[in-house]
Amino acid sequence: MTDRIDRAGFRSIGVSSSDSDLPRYSGGPPVPPLACYLTSPNVSDELKRIIKAQQPGVLLVDAMFPAALAISPTFGLPTVVFSHTFLFRQMETWRNVIAQLGAMRVDAGFDPLPDADALWLSQTRMIVTSVKELEAPALPGWEKVRHVGPIIEDESIAQTADLPWDASDPTPMALVSFATAKGQFSQDKIQRVLDGLAAVPIHVVATTGVHAVLEDLRIPGNAVALKYAAHNPILRRAALCVTHGGHGTLMRSLIHGVPMLVLPGTGHDQLPNSKAVDEWGVGKALAGDATPTEISIAAQSLLNTASFSEEAKRLGQMISPYDGAENAATEIEAVLQA
């Protein structure tokens, strides 16, 4: 994140003090380094020093950062907490994730932290980068929540891919995109999807991320595998997206009217999102360890049933008018001016 902030022309200050507490963390999920960074008292203390030195006018805090959320109200500053996926639709999952982080902190020998509800409701405002129309009903007492719409951007390293098929080729195209973070990446899942789509009459573009070993993949004749590629140009031509169900890919696929085949991974929102895809009629959800045969059957069903594409386009038309970044900025300015 610090590199991205610096490239955007702002000044970043990295937080690095969790290392000294790491030997006290064990177990999981999540993995100890992540849990330590998100909950360590040393991180809270470093944040206090940074805030005292920098004197900011507002604090913007990620919803999964208990070490920061627990101390934010003590500064007397307006504070905005960000959720980058659905909130009410996944409230129990959210609560469980925060509880797991808190349990790992306690197991490390530190004082407990407040639960998710207390951490979030103690802030000035909560911004959810999703759409209210696709959420579950709001909970009583959560009037601080604002749904601003998805914030979707391509990474600077994700360049437009030079695909081997002409733009006039009528063959349908599929984008295969799974989680690329080291703790969630699965080369085996990519291979199973490539094997499953090998006999499907479709062109396949698989983006794998930096951790893939492309030389070890068996790439069928109807597919290409790239470590990075901008997704928007591919989705504009796609008839199917095979994904882990992360919120960003889910929203991007819907905006382009592309139905999804979801094989969820370990990310906390992926299983609920896969169920939502089924519920909305915009795709099919399989188990994360689905076989190539199961993947092939599901993909062909999605390609041969018009209602999936029609419903994805309908939801995409509803989502597209949202400018999540602009709306979020407006909410932050409102907090500053209050």
C-alpha positions in Angstrom: 0.0 0.0 0.0 2.8 2.4 0.7 4.1 2.1 -2.9 0.6 2.8 -4.3 0.2 5.8 -2.0 3.6 7.2 -3.0 2.9 6.7 -6.7 -0.4 8.6 -6.3 1.6 11.7 -5.2 0.9 11.4 -1.4 3.2 10.7 1.5 3.0 7.3 3.2 4.3 6.3 6.6 4.6 2.5 7.0 3.8 0.8 10.3 6.3 -1.8 11.2 6.3 -2.3 15.0 4.4 -5.6 15.1 7.5 -7.6 14.5 8.5 -7.6 18.1 5.2 -9.1 19.2 5.1 -11.8 16.5 6.8 -14.6 18.5 3.8 -14.4 20.9 1.3 -15.2 18.1 0.5 -18.7 17.0 -2.4 -20.7 15.6 -4.9 -19.2 13.3 -6.8 -18.5 11.1 -5.7 -15.9 10.1 -2.0 -16.5 9.8 0.0 -15.2 12.8 1.8 -12.3 11.0 -1.5 -10.9 9.8 -3.2 -11.3 13.2 -0.2 -9.7 14.9 -0.1 -6.7 12.6 -3.9 -6.2 13.0 -4.1 -6.5 16.7 -0.7 -6.0 18.3 -0.5 -3.4 21.2 2.9 -2.3 19.7 1.0 -1.4 16.5 -1.5 0.6 18.5 1.4 2.4 20.3 3.1 3.2 17.0 -0.1 4.6 15.6 -0.5 6.8 18.6 3.0 8.2 18.0 2.3 8.8 14.3 -1.0 10.6 14.9 0.5 12.8 17.7 3.3 13.8 15.3 1.3 14.3 12.2 -1.9 15.9 13.7 -4.3 14.7 11.0 -7.8 16.2 10.6 -9.5 12.9 10.1 -8.8 9.2 10.5 -9.7 6.6 7.8 -9.4 3.0 9.2 -10.0 -0.4 7.6 -12.8 -2.4 9.1 -10.4 -5.3 9.8 -7.8 -3.3 11.8 -8.8 -3.7 15.5 -5.5 -2.3 16.7 -6.4 1.0 15.1 -10.1 0.9 15.6 -9.8 0.4 19.4 -7.8 3.5 19.9 -9.4 5.8 17.2 -12.0 7.3 19.6 -9.3 8.4 22.0 -8.0 11.1 19.7 -11.1 13.2 19.5 -10.9 13.2 15.7 -13.6 12.3 13.2 -13.0 8.7 12.2 -14.3 6.8 9.2 -14.2 3.0 9.0 -14.2 1.3 5.6 -15.7 -2.0 4.8 -14.7 -3.2 1.3 -17.4 -5.8 0.9 -21.0 -6.3 2.0 -21.7 -5.5 5.7 -25.2 -6.6 6.7 -25.3 -9.5 4.3 -22.2 -10.9 6.0 -22.5 -9.5 9.5 -22.1 -12.9 11.3 -19.0 -13.7 9.1 -17.6 -10.2 9.9 -18.2 -10.7 13.6 -16.5 -14.1 13.5 -13.4 -12.8 11.7 -13.0 -10.0 14.3 -13.6 -12.5 17.1 -10.9 -14.8 15.7 -8.4 -11.9 15.5 -9.3 -10.9 19.1 -8.8 -14.5 20.3 -5.3 -14.7 18.8 -4.4 -11.5 20.5 -5.6 -12.9 23.9 -3.8 -16.1 23.2 -0.6 -14.0 22.7 -1.1 -12.7 26.3 -2.6 -9.3 25.6 -5.8 -7.7 26.9 -8.9 -8.4 24.9 -10.3 -6.0 22.3 -13.9 -4.9 21.9 -16.1 -6.9 19.5 -16.8 -5.9 15.9 -20.0 -4.0 16.8 -18.3 -1.9 19.4 -15.3 -1.2 17.3 -17.3 0.0 14.3 -20.2 1.8 16.1 -17.7 3.9 18.2 -16.5 5.6 15.0 -18.0 8.7 13.4 -19.1 7.0 10.1 -18.9 3.6 8.4 -18.4 3.5 4.6 -19.3 0.3 2.8 -18.0 0.1 -0.8 -20.9 -1.9 -2.1 -24.5 -1.2 -3.1 -27.4 -0.9 -0.7 -29.8 -2.6 -3.2 -27.9 -5.9 -2.9 -27.4 -5.8 0.9 -29.4 -7.5 3.6 -31.7 -5.2 5.6 -29.9 -2.7 7.8 -29.7 -3.5 11.5 -31.3 -1.2 14.1 -28.8 1.3 15.5 -26.5 1.3 12.4 -27.5 4.7 11.0 -23.8 5.6 10.6 -23.4 3.3 7.7 -23.2 4.7 4.1 -23.2 2.5 1.0 -21.2 4.4 -1.6 -20.9 1.8 -4.4 -17.9 -0.3 -5.5 -14.5 1.2 -5.9 -12.8 -0.7 -8.7 -9.5 0.0 -10.4 -6.9 -1.9 -12.4 -3.5 -2.3 -10.9 -0.8 -0.3 -12.8 1.0 -3.6 -13.6 -2.2 -5.1 -15.1 -1.7 -4.0 -18.7 -4.1 -4.7 -21.6 -3.3 -8.3 -22.8 -2.4 -9.1 -26.4 -4.7 -12.1 -26.9 -4.2 -14.6 -29.7 -7.8 -14.4 -30.9 -9.1 -11.7 -33.2 -11.7 -9.3 -31.8 -14.1 -10.4 -34.5 -13.9 -14.1 -33.4 -17.5 -15.1 -32.3 -16.2 -17.7 -29.9 -17.3 -16.9 -26.3 -14.5 -15.9 -23.9 -14.0 -16.7 -20.2 -11.9 -14.8 -17.7 -10.4 -17.0 -14.9 -9.3 -14.9 -11.9 -8.7 -16.1 -8.4 -7.2 -14.6 -5.3 -3.5 -13.8 -5.8 -2.4 -13.1 -2.3 0.1 -15.6 -1.1 -2.0 -17.0 1.7 -5.0 -17.6 -0.7 -3.3 -18.4 -4.0 -3.9 -22.0 -5.4 -2.2 -23.2 -8.5 -4.1 -26.4 -8.2 -7.4 -24.6 -8.5 -6.3 -22.8 -11.6 -5.2 -26.1 -13.1 -8.6 -27.7 -12.3 -10.4 -24.9 -14.0 -8.2 -25.1 -17.1 -8.7 -28.8 -17.3 -12.5 -28.3 -16.9 -12.8 -25.7 -19.6 -10.5 -27.5 -22.0 -13.4 -29.3 -23.8 -15.8 -26.3 -23.5 -16.2 -24.3 -26.8 -14.8 -21.1 -25.3 -11.6 -19.1 -25.3 -10.1 -18.9 -21.8 -7.9 -16.2 -20.4 -6.5 -17.1 -16.9 -4.8 -14.4 -14.9 -2.8 -16.0 -12.1 -0.8 -13.4 -10.1 2.9 -13.4 -9.2 2.9 -16.6 -7.2 1.9 -18.9 -10.1 4.5 -21.0 -11.9 3.2 -20.8 -15.4 5.7 -23.4 -16.7 4.0 -26.0 -14.4 0.5 -25.4 -15.7 -1.0 -27.7 -18.4 -2.5 -25.0 -20.6 -5.1 -26.4 -23.1 -5.3 -25.3 -26.7 -8.2 -22.9 -26.1 -6.5 -21.0 -23.2 -3.8 -18.6 -22.4 -2.3 -18.0 -18.9 -1.0 -14.6 -17.9 0.4 -13.4 -14.5 -1.3 -10.0 -14.9 -3.8 -8.5 -17.4 -6.3 -5.7 -17.1 -9.7 -7.3 -16.5 -12.0 -4.7 -18.0 -11.0 -5.3 -21.6 -11.4 -9.0 -21.2 -14.7 -8.7 -19.4 -16.0 -6.5 -22.2 -15.6 -9.6 -24.5 -16.4 -12.3 -21.9 -19.4 -14.5 -21.6 -18.2 -16.0 -18.3 -16.0 -15.2 -15.3 -14.6 -18.0 -13.2 -13.6 -16.5 -9.9 -13.1 -17.0 -6.1 -16.0 -14.6 -5.4 -14.1 -11.7 -4.0 -16.2 -8.5 -3.8 -14.1 -6.6 -6.4 -14.3 -9.3 -9.1 -18.0 -9.9 -8.3 -18.9 -6.2 -8.8 -16.6 -5.9 -11.9 -18.2 -8.9 -13.5 -21.7 -7.6 -12.8 -20.9 -4.1 -14.1 -19.9 -5.8 -17.4 -23.0 -8.1 -17.3 -20.9 -11.3 -17.1 -22.3 -14.3 -15.2 -20.0 -16.0 -12.8 -18.8 -19.5 -11.8 -17.6 -19.2 -8.2 -15.1 -21.5 -6.5 -14.6 -19.7 -3.2 -11.3 -19.7 -1.3 -10.5 -18.8 2.3 -11.3 -15.1 2.2 -14.0 -14.3 4.7 -16.5 -12.9 2.1 -15.9 -15.4 -0.6 -18.3 -18.1 0.6 -21.2 -15.7 1.3 -20.6 -14.0 -2.1 -20.7 -17.3 -3.8 -24.1 -18.0 -2.2 -25.3 -14.5 -3.3 -24.4 -15.3 -6.9 -26.7 -18.3 -6.7 -29.4 -16.3 -5.0 -29.3 -13.5 -7.6 -29.4 -15.9 -10.5 -26.2 -14.5 -12.0 -24.1 -17.6 -11.8 -23.4 -20.9 -10.1 -21.4 -21.7 -7.0 -19.3 -24.8 -6.6 -17.1 -26.0 -3.8 -13.5 -24.6 -3.8 -12.3 -28.1 -4.5 -14.7 -28.8 -7.4 -13.4 -31.3 -10.0 -12.7 -30.5 -13.6 -15.9 -32.4 -14.6 -18.0 -30.4 -12.2 -16.5 -27.2 -13.5 -17.1 -28.2 -17.1 -20.8 -29.1 -16.5 -21.4 -25.8 -14.6 -19.7 -23.7 -17.2 -21.6 -25.2 -20.1 -24.9 -24.7 -18.2 -24.1 -21.0 -17.6 -23.1 -20.5 -21.3 -26.3 -22.2 -22.6 -28.8 -20.6 -20.2 -29.6 -17.0 -21.3 -31.2 -16.0 -17.9 -27.8 -15.9 -16.1 -26.5 -13.3 -18.6 -29.7 -11.4 -18.6 -29.8 -11.1 -14.8 -26.1 -10.2 -14.6 -26.8 -7.4 -17.1 -29.8 -6.2 -15.2 -27.8 -5.9 -11.9 -24.9 -4.4 -13.8 -27.2 -1.6 -15.1 -28.2 -0.9 -11.5 -24.7 -0.9 -10.1 -23.0 1.1 -13.0 -24.2 4.6 -12.0 -22.5 4.4 -8.7 -19.2 6.3 -8.5 -17.8 4.7 -5.3 -14.7 6.8 -5.0 -16.5 10.1 -5.6 -19.2 9.1 -3.1 -16.7 8.0 -0.5 -14.8 11.3 -0.8 -18.1 13.2 -0.4 -18.8 11.3 2.8 -15.3 12.0 4.2 -15.7 15.7 3.4 -19.1 15.7 5.2 -17.5 14.3 8.3 -14.7 16.9 8.2 -17.2 19.7 7.8 -19.5 18.5 10.6 
